């Protein structure tokens, strides 16, 4: 099973490419790192509400927040 920690290099490469294209971080896209989360369907399901809220709007539940880091 793969950890989201292993996705950091890919996330950073995609983030850099998006920024080069003129896309605005925080308005057009968000990169979230979930420390210690697995990279599988169960983990995605546990945090699905966040991307859906970003894409379709709505209020975020403070209890749902997870640790987010934009730094290495």
VOGU-3710 file (C-alpha; in Angstrom, 3 decimals, decimal comma):
1> xxxxxxxxxx> 0,000/0,000/0,000  1,341/3,394/-0,937  1,466/6,345/1,444  0,526/9,896/0,446  3,992/10,881/1,697  5,409/9,125/-1,379  3,297/11,342/-3,617  5,109/14,535/-2,544  7,441/14,603/-5,559  4,535/14,129/-7,965
11> xxxxxxxxxx> 2,431/16,730/-6,153  5,244/19,264/-6,313  5,867/18,627/-10,025  2,174/19,042/-10,879  1,919/22,105/-8,621  4,925/23,728/-10,314  3,511/22,983/-13,775  0,110/24,442/-12,876  1,748/27,608/-11,530  3,796/27,920/-14,738
21> xxxxxxxxxx> 0,519/27,777/-16,695  -0,764/30,784/-14,741  -3,198/28,813/-12,604  -3,723/30,380/-9,155  -3,164/28,193/-6,115  -6,020/28,475/-3,645  -8,429/29,780/-6,289  -8,005/27,295/-9,154  -6,424/24,372/-7,346  -5,350/23,208/-3,898
31> xxxxxxxxxx> -2,707/20,669/-2,949  -3,420/18,940/0,348  -1,026/16,680/2,187  -2,589/14,415/4,759  0,218/13,344/7,057  0,178/9,612/7,710  -2,752/8,934/5,363  -2,644/5,926/3,083  -3,021/6,299/-0,676  -6,071/4,095/-1,174
41> xxxxxxxxxx> -9,834/4,243/-1,657  -10,647/4,162/2,070  -8,402/7,177/2,730  -9,800/9,063/-0,260  -13,346/8,376/0,942  -12,454/9,711/4,403  -11,421/13,066/2,909  -13,703/13,269/-0,127  -15,753/16,093/1,364  -12,862/18,569/1,036
51> xxxxxxxxxx> -12,390/18,376/-2,767  -16,149/18,267/-3,327  -16,558/21,422/-1,242  -13,728/23,080/-3,204  -15,294/22,129/-6,537  -18,972/22,710/-5,771  -18,938/25,169/-2,853  -20,582/24,973/0,520  -19,529/25,298/4,096  -16,587/23,365/5,454
61> xxxxxxxxxx> -17,100/21,538/8,717  -14,358/22,563/11,163  -14,400/19,063/12,673  -13,498/17,704/9,240  -10,307/19,767/8,894  -7,067/17,832/8,699  -3,468/18,946/8,909  -2,492/20,717/5,700  1,063/21,529/4,761  2,333/23,399/1,719
71> xx> 5,936/23,012/2,794  8,360/20,131/2,396
//
